[in-house]
Amino acid sequence: MPTFTLIKMPLESELAWAEYAIRLDILGRYAAALTESEATAVRWEAVAYDRANPGASSLVAELDAYDHQPYAA
């Protein structure tokens, strides 16, 4: 006889905190990017995030609001 395991779904608050952490990580890495190529790579992650989460506010729009000027070494 097969055994079934109950999968516990996360609470809405847990999902919201996880989403917040992901968004904060992307924004932080964009702000810390030292080169245009690093900033572009993070920006593509933001594009992928926006496409995967059409109901959420645009992460790319948040990046656009941040005036990114990479540190000139």
Secondary structure as GFF3:
##gff-version 3
##sequence-region A 1 73
A	DSSP	alpha_helix	12	32	.	.	.	ID=ss1
A	DSSP	alpha_helix	36	52	.	.	.	ID=ss2
A	DSSP	alpha_helix	59	65	.	.	.	ID=ss3
###
